[in-house]
Amino acid sequence: MSERPKAEETTLEAGEDFTASRPHLSRAHLLDLLHQMLRIRRFEDRCAELYTYEKIRGFLHLYDGEEAVAAGAMRALGPDDWVVATYREHGHALARGVPMPEIMAEMFGKAEGSSRGRGGSMHIFDRAHNFLGGNAIVGGGLPLAVGIGLAKRMRGEPGLAACFFGEGAAAEGTFHESLNLAALWKLPVLFVCENNQYAMGTALRYSESETAIAKKAESYRVPAAAVDGMDVVAVEAAARSAAHAIRAGGGPQFLEAATYRFRAHSMFDAQLYRDKAEVEQWRAKDPIARLRGWLEESGALHAQDLEEIDSRIEAEVAEAVAFAEAGTWEPVEDLTRFVHSAAARRR
């Protein structure tokens, strides 16, 4: 977005009707977007630190740099909508409203976690918020979202399925199958491609002859739009417009958000496939710094606002870590609980 948002345009508060086709850029709304992106960033900064202390183990894929996509898109979703995320899902879970202490406890593998400590970083789940969480299979969430959309249509239920995935999923068969079925059956699915330019360590230009992912969606006659994924207001506007069309019975919609991860693919990644100059070029587009700059230039952001936001986030992260530290390990005798197999059913 080339122009900075005008905070004085409306007086609606941050919790305005999510079904509106356009965001209402009140000062409270913009400050809330800034708060959401900052809490995602600070939460993950703490997770990276805790990983070095081996408090968090296994795989850890951070969302640093991509916060505008989750924070903006979630504003277009309501309580009847379902969310399917990727394995880089902490930002989606936080923006959706999953309590931070439960997410942190899940990262620690504690029984008080959102998935009882069984899922860890890549499999955060919360039924209360219709958050189906991540999927370690690239593109694995796409057919799940189509299934949710089909169930909603067959049952006559309100709401839509929002599916977040990386551009690497465009190389998977499930991407094409899912878009094809969603278009054929006019299902209420919002596809959000978080194009962070690299599928693990492979640049998009080396894996796809057509690098515009939105064009692939259009080939299945799914209305698609490309949006600046480093601009939270642009993302929210595009997501609201797409969700509005879906709720009006228009079938699936597709968004491609151009974004970038500032950190490595995972904590085990040496990042030998990209140079530091490229990373710094994208850091200059930091979505948090951009929104903060707009707010400061317009006079909508005051020093006490930042102090209050920082204080709230610091306290929330500290509470989440304390909750996780005090959590319990699931007893060994519960190892087979929630585990189902054909053999067990036959017995």
C-alpha positions as CSV (number, residue, x, y, z in Angstrom):
1,M,0.0,0.0,0.0
2,S,1.6,3.3,-1.1
3,E,-0.5,5.6,1.1
4,R,-0.5,5.5,4.8
5,P,-3.9,4.6,6.4
6,K,-6.0,7.6,7.6
7,A,-6.7,6.9,11.3
8,E,-9.4,9.6,11.4
9,E,-11.6,8.1,8.7
10,T,-14.0,6.3,11.2
11,T,-14.6,6.1,14.9
12,L,-15.4,2.3,15.0
13,E,-13.5,0.4,17.6
14,A,-11.2,-2.6,16.9
15,G,-13.9,-5.1,17.4
16,E,-16.2,-4.0,14.5
17,D,-18.3,-6.3,12.5
18,F,-16.0,-8.9,10.9
19,T,-18.4,-9.3,8.0
20,A,-17.7,-5.8,6.7
21,S,-16.2,-5.9,3.2
22,R,-13.7,-3.1,4.1
23,P,-11.6,-2.4,7.3
24,H,-12.6,0.6,9.4
25,L,-9.3,2.3,10.1
26,S,-10.0,3.9,13.5
27,R,-7.1,4.6,15.7
28,A,-8.1,1.8,18.0
29,H,-8.3,-0.6,15.1
30,L,-4.8,0.3,13.8
31,L,-3.3,0.1,17.3
32,D,-4.8,-3.3,17.8
33,L,-3.2,-4.5,14.5
34,L,0.2,-3.2,15.8
35,H,-0.4,-4.9,19.1
36,Q,-1.2,-8.2,17.4
37,M,1.9,-8.2,15.2
38,L,4.2,-7.2,18.1
39,R,2.9,-9.9,20.4
40,I,3.5,-12.5,17.7
41,R,7.0,-11.2,17.2
42,R,7.9,-11.1,20.9
43,F,6.3,-14.5,21.6
44,E,8.5,-16.0,18.9
45,D,11.6,-14.1,20.0
46,R,11.1,-15.7,23.4
47,C,10.6,-19.1,21.8
48,A,13.9,-18.9,19.9
49,E,15.6,-18.1,23.2
50,L,14.0,-20.9,25.0
51,Y,14.9,-23.3,22.2
52,T,18.6,-22.6,22.8
53,Y,18.0,-23.6,26.5
54,E,16.3,-26.8,25.3
55,K,13.1,-25.9,27.0
56,I,11.5,-26.2,23.5
57,R,12.6,-29.2,21.4
58,G,12.0,-30.7,18.1
59,F,11.3,-28.6,15.0
60,L,10.6,-24.9,15.4
61,H,9.6,-22.8,12.4
62,L,9.3,-19.1,13.2
63,Y,6.9,-16.6,11.6
64,D,9.2,-13.6,12.0
65,G,8.5,-11.1,9.2
66,E,5.2,-12.6,8.1
67,E,3.0,-11.3,11.0
68,A,1.0,-9.0,8.8
69,V,-0.6,-11.9,7.0
70,A,-2.0,-13.6,10.1
71,A,-2.9,-10.4,11.9
72,G,-4.6,-8.9,8.8
73,A,-6.4,-12.0,7.5
74,M,-7.8,-13.1,10.9
75,R,-9.7,-9.8,11.2
76,A,-12.0,-11.0,8.3
77,L,-12.9,-14.2,10.2
78,G,-15.7,-14.8,12.6
79,P,-16.5,-17.5,15.3
80,D,-18.3,-19.8,12.7
81,D,-15.2,-19.9,10.5
82,W,-12.6,-22.6,10.7
83,V,-8.8,-22.1,10.3
84,V,-6.3,-24.6,8.9
85,A,-2.7,-23.4,9.2
86,T,0.8,-24.5,8.2
87,Y,3.5,-25.8,10.4
88,R,4.7,-22.2,10.7
89,E,1.5,-21.6,12.7
90,H,2.2,-19.7,16.0
91,G,1.2,-16.4,14.5
92,H,-2.1,-17.8,13.2
93,A,-2.9,-19.3,16.5
94,L,-2.2,-16.1,18.5
95,A,-4.1,-13.9,16.0
96,R,-7.1,-16.4,16.1
97,G,-7.3,-16.0,19.9
98,V,-5.8,-19.2,21.1
99,P,-4.5,-18.3,24.6
100,M,-0.7,-17.7,24.7
101,P,-0.1,-19.7,27.9
102,E,-1.6,-22.8,26.2
103,I,0.4,-22.3,23.1
104,M,3.6,-22.0,25.1
105,A,2.8,-25.0,27.2
106,E,2.3,-26.9,23.9
107,M,5.7,-25.8,22.8
108,F,7.2,-27.2,26.0
109,G,5.3,-30.5,25.5
110,K,3.3,-30.0,28.7
111,A,-0.1,-31.6,29.3
112,E,-1.6,-28.1,29.8
113,G,-0.8,-27.3,26.2
114,S,-3.5,-26.8,23.6
115,S,-2.9,-30.3,22.2
116,R,-1.9,-31.8,25.6
117,G,1.7,-31.4,24.7
118,R,1.4,-34.1,22.0
119,G,1.6,-31.8,19.0
120,G,4.3,-29.3,19.8
121,S,5.2,-26.4,17.6
122,M,3.7,-27.8,14.3
123,H,0.4,-29.1,15.6
124,I,-1.3,-26.5,17.7
125,F,-5.1,-27.3,18.0
126,D,-7.9,-25.5,19.7
127,R,-11.5,-26.6,19.2
128,A,-12.9,-23.6,21.1
129,H,-11.5,-21.3,18.4
130,N,-12.2,-23.6,15.5
131,F,-8.4,-23.7,15.0
132,L,-7.4,-27.0,13.4
133,G,-3.7,-26.0,13.6
134,G,-0.7,-26.9,11.5
135,N,0.2,-29.9,9.3
136,A,3.7,-31.2,8.9
137,I,2.8,-32.4,5.4
138,V,3.4,-29.7,2.8
139,G,0.0,-28.9,1.3
140,G,-1.7,-31.2,3.8
141,G,-4.1,-28.6,5.0
142,L,-5.6,-27.8,1.6
143,P,-7.9,-30.9,1.3
144,L,-8.9,-30.5,4.9
145,A,-10.1,-27.0,4.3
146,V,-12.0,-28.3,1.2
147,G,-13.6,-31.0,3.4
148,I,-14.7,-28.4,6.0
149,G,-16.1,-26.3,3.2
150,L,-18.1,-29.2,1.8
151,A,-19.4,-30.2,5.2
152,K,-20.6,-26.6,5.8
153,R,-22.4,-26.6,2.5
154,M,-24.0,-30.0,3.0
155,R,-25.1,-29.1,6.5
156,G,-26.2,-25.6,5.7
157,E,-23.9,-24.2,8.3
158,P,-22.7,-20.6,8.3
159,G,-19.1,-19.6,8.0
160,L,-16.1,-20.6,5.8
161,A,-12.8,-22.5,6.0
162,A,-9.7,-20.4,5.8
163,C,-6.6,-22.2,4.7
164,F,-3.0,-20.8,5.1
165,F,-0.1,-22.4,3.3
166,G,3.2,-21.6,1.7
167,E,4.0,-21.2,-1.9
168,G,5.9,-24.5,-1.8
169,A,2.5,-26.2,-1.6
170,A,1.8,-25.1,-5.2
171,A,4.1,-27.9,-6.3
172,E,1.9,-30.5,-4.6
173,G,-0.9,-32.4,-6.2
174,T,-3.2,-31.5,-3.3
175,F,-3.0,-27.9,-4.3
176,H,-4.4,-28.5,-7.7
177,E,-6.9,-31.1,-6.6
178,S,-8.2,-28.9,-3.8
179,L,-8.6,-25.8,-5.9
180,N,-10.3,-27.8,-8.6
181,L,-12.9,-29.3,-6.3
182,A,-13.5,-26.1,-4.4
183,A,-14.2,-24.3,-7.7
184,L,-16.4,-27.2,-9.1
185,W,-18.5,-27.3,-6.0
186,K,-18.4,-23.6,-5.2
187,L,-17.3,-24.3,-1.6
188,P,-16.9,-21.5,1.0
189,V,-13.1,-21.7,1.3
190,L,-10.6,-18.8,1.6
191,F,-7.2,-20.0,0.3
192,V,-4.3,-17.8,1.6
193,C,-0.9,-18.5,0.1
194,E,1.9,-17.0,2.2
195,N,4.5,-16.6,-0.5
196,N,7.7,-16.1,1.5
197,Q,9.8,-16.7,-1.6
198,Y,11.5,-20.0,-0.4
199,A,10.1,-23.5,0.0
200,M,12.6,-24.5,2.7
201,G,15.9,-23.7,0.9
202,T,14.7,-23.5,-2.7
203,A,13.9,-20.1,-4.3
204,L,10.5,-20.1,-6.0
205,R,12.1,-19.2,-9.4
206,Y,14.0,-22.5,-9.3
207,S,11.0,-24.7,-8.7
208,E,8.1,-23.1,-10.6
209,S,8.0,-22.0,-14.3
210,E,5.1,-19.7,-13.3
211,T,6.0,-17.9,-10.1
212,A,2.7,-16.0,-9.8
213,I,0.8,-18.4,-7.6
214,A,-2.5,-16.4,-8.0
215,K,-2.4,-17.2,-11.7
216,K,-2.5,-20.9,-10.9
217,A,-5.6,-20.4,-8.9
218,E,-7.2,-18.4,-11.7
219,S,-6.6,-21.3,-14.0
220,Y,-9.1,-23.2,-11.9
221,R,-11.5,-20.3,-12.2
222,V,-11.0,-19.3,-8.6
223,P,-11.1,-15.5,-8.2
224,A,-7.6,-14.6,-7.0
225,A,-5.7,-11.5,-5.9
226,A,-2.1,-10.7,-5.1
227,V,-1.5,-8.5,-2.1
228,D,1.5,-7.0,-0.3
229,G,2.0,-9.4,2.6
230,M,4.2,-6.9,4.4
231,D,1.3,-4.4,4.7
232,V,-1.2,-5.5,7.4
233,V,-3.9,-3.0,6.3
234,A,-3.7,-4.2,2.7
235,V,-3.9,-7.8,3.8
236,E,-7.0,-7.1,6.0
237,A,-8.7,-5.3,3.1
238,A,-8.1,-8.1,0.7
239,A,-9.1,-10.8,3.2
240,R,-12.3,-8.9,4.0
241,S,-13.2,-8.5,0.4
242,A,-12.6,-12.2,-0.3
243,A,-14.5,-13.4,2.7
244,H,-17.4,-11.1,1.9
245,A,-17.6,-12.6,-1.6
246,I,-17.6,-16.1,-0.1
247,R,-20.3,-15.3,2.5
248,A,-22.4,-14.0,-0.4
249,G,-22.3,-17.4,-2.0
250,G,-19.6,-16.7,-4.6
251,G,-17.6,-19.8,-3.9
252,P,-13.9,-20.0,-3.1
253,Q,-11.5,-17.1,-3.1
254,F,-7.7,-17.0,-3.3
255,L,-5.1,-14.6,-1.9
256,E,-1.4,-14.6,-2.6
257,A,0.4,-12.5,0.0
258,A,4.0,-11.6,-0.9
259,T,6.0,-11.8,2.3
260,Y,9.3,-12.9,3.7
261,R,10.7,-14.8,6.7
262,F,13.5,-12.9,8.4
263,R,14.8,-16.0,10.2
264,A,15.9,-19.3,8.8
265,H,13.4,-21.9,7.6
266,S,13.8,-23.7,11.0
267,M,16.2,-23.6,13.9
268,F,18.3,-26.2,12.1
269,D,18.7,-24.2,8.9
270,A,22.1,-22.6,8.1
271,Q,20.5,-20.4,5.4
272,L,23.3,-21.0,2.8
273,Y,20.8,-20.5,0.0
274,R,20.3,-16.7,0.4
275,D,22.6,-13.8,1.1
276,K,22.4,-11.3,3.9
277,A,21.8,-8.4,1.5
278,E,18.5,-9.9,0.4
279,V,17.4,-10.4,3.9
280,E,18.2,-6.8,4.8
281,Q,16.3,-5.5,1.7
282,W,13.2,-7.3,3.0
283,R,13.8,-6.2,6.6
284,A,13.4,-2.6,5.3
285,K,9.8,-3.6,4.6
286,D,9.2,-5.0,8.1
287,P,5.4,-4.9,8.5
288,I,5.6,-3.8,12.2
289,A,7.9,-0.9,11.4
290,R,5.8,0.1,8.4
291,L,2.6,0.4,10.4
292,R,4.3,2.1,13.3
293,G,5.8,4.6,10.9
294,W,2.4,5.4,9.4
295,L,0.9,5.8,12.8
296,E,3.7,8.1,14.0
297,E,3.5,10.3,10.8
298,S,-0.2,10.7,11.1
299,G,0.0,11.5,14.8
300,A,-2.1,8.5,15.8
301,L,0.7,6.8,17.8
302,H,1.8,8.4,21.1
303,A,4.8,7.4,23.2
304,Q,2.5,6.2,26.0
305,D,0.7,3.9,23.5
306,L,3.9,2.0,22.7
307,E,4.8,1.9,26.4
308,E,1.4,0.4,27.2
309,I,1.6,-2.1,24.3
310,D,5.1,-3.2,25.3
311,S,4.2,-3.6,28.9
312,R,1.1,-5.7,28.1
313,I,3.0,-8.0,25.8
314,E,6.0,-8.4,28.2
315,A,3.6,-9.4,31.0
316,E,1.7,-11.8,28.7
317,V,4.8,-13.5,27.5
318,A,6.2,-13.8,31.0
319,E,2.9,-15.3,32.2
320,A,2.9,-17.8,29.3
321,V,6.4,-18.9,30.1
322,A,5.6,-19.3,33.8
323,F,2.5,-21.3,32.9
324,A,4.5,-23.6,30.7
325,E,7.3,-24.0,33.2
326,A,4.8,-25.0,35.9
327,G,3.0,-27.4,33.6
328,T,3.0,-31.2,34.1
329,W,4.2,-34.0,31.9
330,E,1.5,-36.4,30.7
331,P,1.9,-39.7,32.6
332,V,3.4,-42.6,30.7
333,E,0.3,-44.7,31.3
334,D,-1.6,-42.3,29.1
335,L,0.7,-43.0,26.2
336,T,-1.9,-44.8,24.1
337,R,-4.8,-42.5,25.0
338,F,-6.3,-40.8,22.0
339,V,-4.4,-43.2,19.7
340,H,-6.7,-45.1,17.4
341,S,-6.0,-47.9,15.0
342,A,-7.9,-50.5,12.9
343,A,-6.4,-53.3,15.0
344,A,-7.6,-51.6,18.2
345,R,-11.1,-51.3,16.8
346,R,-11.2,-55.0,15.8
347,R,-10.3,-55.9,19.3
